[in-house]
Amino acid sequence: MSSSFVHLHLHTQFSLLDGANQIEPLMQQIKSFGQPAVAMTDHGNMFGAIEFYRKAKDAGVKPIIGCEAYMALGSRHAKKDSGLAHNDYYHLILLARNLTGYQNLIKLSSKAYLEGFYYKPRMDKELLKEHHEGLIALSGCLSGEIPYLIGQKDMAGAMAVAGEFQEIFGKEHFYLEVQANGLDHQRIANAGLIEIHKKLNIPMAGTNDCHYLKKEDSHPHELMLCLQTGKTLSDPNRMKFDTDQLYVKSTEEITPAFAEFPGAGIGGMDGTHDGLDHLVLAHRGERALGGAAEALAHDPGPQAARRPELRRLLRAHRQVAHDDVDPRILERLHDIDRLAFRLDDGLPVVLAEPVEGVTALHGDALGRHVADLDGVVLAREDRVG
């Protein structure tokens, strides 16, 4: 195994409920560890993609743009009338391995908000089949469909789902995700994942599901969860993580934890699996991951001239007749107004799909729950697919 590890499952502060990794300190730590790359896989969104890309490049670290998707149990269109509970979904890690993957990730994330939102922005396998090109998928944490079925002692079901994902993404682009977090449920899941690996020849990848930067941040992170959910530490039913291992570890610290998984593509850096090696190391003649973000940052395109129109709508959207403007635009404008966005030159955000001469504000395009953007720049739809 190479001496370098790459974290492929990591939450920044843009995982709005439970992520505590601020991007700049994260990049400095990754750089100090000598790790060549790092992924951003926030829950259900790509809100931090531009900032993540820029600060990674500034630190000399390769940015890998990704997302921890919420997957509907069946169809993304099934909602309240289907008897679903608020937490009826699975997790799946998606990573863009090239520009096409970045574009497809934007499409998937936006459609999850626009078509699949029910408590969470949910995708489904139908959408994955339509927009899988350029993506690498990992089976996810204990909330992933495969680990969940293993925990339910349904190995036949887990095998079937693993084969389904392998068929969707291709043999080189789907990985079984093993973790070493000290949890008993994780040990059970890992054992099942190894069995699937042996029977179906699906490669493995090791991750740490990083939610905070250092081990000593575990308790402050616990306090943060209490604040986010309106609970106290004394509440036995509060949301909590039963481990203090979900921090950004050095290569020297994390490598021994995966010693029991020989042949696993740990962080994609052991040279045995083309898919992850390409993700971390190669460009294959295309722009680097985040190349689309770079293009947006430096060339917002001719629709930037529409910023005054967007500013006008923001000021007067309550008086705009619903017959004149697509209702999706009014909904997004309400979100922007409620969150007090400042329309100054600054961080570019992708807005797509022109509707009657006005640019609709799509889910990820704006980050409907993110209130600290510096500004909005409109970009041509063909730059985001």
N, C-alpha and C positions, 0 to 999 in steps of 0.2 A: 504493500500500500504506500502511496505517496505520502510525503510529510505534510501535505496541505489538506485542510478540510474546508468545505464550503457549506454554510448553513442555507438549506433550501426550504425551510419552513420557519418563518420568522414574522412576528407581528410588531408593527410600529405603532405610534400613537394614533394612527389612522384606523386601527382596529378599535372602534370608538368605545366599546364596553370594557375590554380587558387588555388592550395593548399598552405597554408602558415604555417601549423603546423609542426614545427621541432620536431622530435620524442623524443629526450631526455627531453626538457622542457615540452612537452606534458605529458610524463610519470610522471614527478615530480608533475605536477598539478593534474593529476588524483589521484595520491597517496595522495596528500594533501587534496583532497576532500573526501577521504575515499571510493572512488568508486572501487569495486573489480576487474573490468575488463574494457576493451575498445576495440572497433573494428577499424580496418583499412579498409576503403572502397575507395580506390583511383580510379580515372577515368580510366577504361579500362585496368588496369595493376595491377601486384603484385610485382612491382620492389622493393618495400621497405619491403617485407615480412620478410626477414631474420633479417634485422636491427631492425624492429619493434618487432619481437619476442624476440630477445636478450635483448633489452633495457627494454621491459616490464617485462621480467623475473628478470632482475637486480633490477627493482624497486618494485618487489613483486606484480605486476599487471598481471592479466590473459589476454594474448593476444588473440584476436579473429581475424582471418585472413579472409578478405573479399575483395570485389571488387564492384565498381559501374559500372556495365556492360553497354555498348552501345548495344542496341537491334535494329536490322534491322527492317524496317517496314514490310517486308515480308521475303524473302529469303536472307541469308547473301551473296549469290552469285550474287544478283542483284546489278549492279553498274552503271557506267555512261550511258550505252546503255539503261538503264531502265528509264532514265529521272530523276534520283534522284538528289536532291540538296545536298549541302555539310553538311547540318544540318538535314537531314531526318533520324532521329533515335530517339529511346526512351531510358530512363534510367531504370535500375533495380538493386536493391541491392541484392548481393549474399554473404552469410556468411557460412564459413565452420564450421560444428558442430562436426566433427570428422575427423580422418585421411583420410577416403574415400572421404569426402567432400573436403578436401584440395587437394587431388590428382585430383578430378574432376574439381576443380576450375582452377588448372594449365592447364588441358586439354582444358577447355573452353576458357581460356584467350589466350592460344597459337593458338588455331584454329581460334579465332577471328582475330588474326593478319595474319595467313597464308591463311585463306580461305575467310574471310569477310572484309578485310581491304578496306575501301573506305572513305577517310578523317579520319575516326576513325576505330579502331579495333572492328568489329561488330559481335555479336552472333545472333542466331535466335532461335525460339522455337523448331526447329528440334534438334539443339544441346542440348538445355536444357533437352529435353526428353531423349536423349542418356546419359547425364552426370549429372542427378539431384540428384543422391543418395548422402546422407551425407550433403546436402545443405539446408539452410533456405533462403527463399527469402522474401524481403520486396518490396512493390509496388513502392517505390521510391518517389522522389521529384515531383515538378510540371512538370518536363519533363518526368515522368513516363507515360506509356500508359494509365493507369486507371485514374490518375488525369487529364491528357490531355483530355480524352474523357468526363470527368465530366465537365471540363471547356468549352467544345464544346456543352454542354447540351445534350450529347448522353448517358444518363444513361443506356439505354438498352445495348449499346455497351460496356460501362464500366463494367456492370454486367457480360456480356459474357466473357470478358477478365479476370475478377477476377475468374470466374469459371474455365477458362482454366488453369490459373496459379495454382489454388488449385488442379486441377486434376494432373498437372505435378509434383508438389512438395509434395502433400499430405496435408490432412486437418490440421495436426499439424505443418507444415513446411512452410506455406505461410501466410504472415501478411499484412494487410493494414496499410500503414505508414502514420501516422498523424504528423503534425508539427505545432509549435506555433511560427511563425516567424514575425507575425504582418502584413503580406501581405494580401490584399483583395482577391487575386486569391487563396491563401492558405485556407482562410476561406471558400470559395466556394468549394474547393476540399475536405476539411475536412467534410463539411456537406454531400457531396455525398458519402464519404467513410463511414460515420456513417450509411447512408441509406443502403449501400451494406452490411455492418457488420450486420445490423439487419435482412436483408432479406436472406442472404446466410450463416450467422453464421460464418463468417471469422473473426478471432481475429485481434485486432489492436495492433500496437506497436508505441510508441512515440519516435521521434528522433529530432535532432536539425541541421542536415546537417552542421556540424562544418567545416569551412574553415580556421579559424584562432583561436588563443589561447584565447585572451582577448577582451573585448568589445572595448577597446581603440585601438585595432589593425585594426578596421574596415577601417579607413582612409588610413593607410599604405597599407592595402590590396587593396584598390581602386587604389592607386598609382602603386602597383605591376601589377595589371591588365592592366593599361595603358602602362607600360613598356613592358609587354608581348605581347601586341597586336599592339604596335606602334601607340598609340593614345594619345591624351592629355585630361586633365580634362574638357576642354571647348568643346570637341566634343560631341554633343548630341546623336550621334549614337554609341558611344563607348560601349564596354561590361562593364556592371556594375550590382551589386546586389542592389536592392531597399530596403534593410534592413540592420541594423547594429547588428542583433541578431544571426548571424551565427558563434558564438564563443563557446568555451568549457565551459559550465555552470556547476555550482555546483548542487548537489541534491536539496539543499534548494531553489535555484533560479529557477530551471526548473520545480519542482514538481507542484507548483501552476498553471503553464501555461497549464498543462494538466488536470486541475480539471474538465473541461467540457467533458472529455472523460472517464466516469466511466467504469471500466471493461477492459480498454485497457491495454495490457501488456507493460507498460511503461518501456522501457529499459530491458524488460524481467524479472523484479525483483518483480512483485507483487504476484507471486505464483499461478496465475490462468491459465497459459498456459505452458504445459509440454515442448513444443519445445524450446521456448526462455529460460525457466528455465534451461533446459539441456545445452543449448548453453553457458550460463554464469557460471553455478554452477557445473555440473556433468561431470564425465569422463566415466562412464559405462564400466569400465575395459579397455578402450583404452587409448592410449597416449593422452595427452592434445592437444587442438588445437595448431598447430605449432609444434607438435611432429615430423612431417616430417622435418620441418626446423631444429629442434634440431639434428635429425639424420644426416642431411647433414652437419651441422656445425661441428660435431664431428667425422664423418666417411664418407669421400668423396668417398670411394669405390675404387676398383682396376683400374677404368678408369682414376684415377688421374695421372697415369703414362703417359697418353697421353698428358699431358700439354706441353712437349717439342715439340710434333708434331703440336699442335695448335700454339705455339709460332713461329715455322718455317713457317707455312702457313701465319701467320699474316705478317711476314717480306717479304714474296715472293708471296703473292696471286695474284699480278698483272701479274706475269710471269707464273702462273699455268695454264695449258691448260684446257679450259672449258670442254673438252671431258673427262678429268680425274677426275674432282671433281663435285659433285652435285652443280648446280647453286645456290641453296639456301645457301649453305655454303659460296660461293663467295660473295653473297649479304651481309650476316651477317658479314663476315670478313671485307668487305668494311666499314660497319657501325662501327665496333670496331676500325678500323684504323683511320677513320675520327674523332671519338670521343676521340682518344688518350687514350685508356685503357692501364693500366699498368698490365702486367702479373706477378705479384708477389703473394706470399702467402697472403691470406687475405680473404675477404668476399666470401663465396662459392655461386656460381650461378649454377642452374640446367641446364644442357645441355642434350637433349634427342635425341633418334632415331639415332642409328648408321647407317651410309650410306657408304658402301664399305670401312669399317674399319676406317672411320673418323666420329666424332660425329657432327651431324648437329646442328646448333645453332638456336633454335626455339624462336619465338616471345618473350614470357615472360622469357624464359630461360636466356636471356641476358639483356633484357631491352634496346631496340634498341635506345632509346633517352636519356639514363641515362649515364652521363659521369663521375661520381664520385665514381665508384666501385673501391675497392682496388685490386682486383684480380679475377681470374677465377679458379675454381676447378671443374673438371668434375666429375659427379656423375652417378652411375648406373641408367639406365632407370627404373628398377623395383622399385626404391625408390620414383619415382614420378608418377607411374602408367602409 
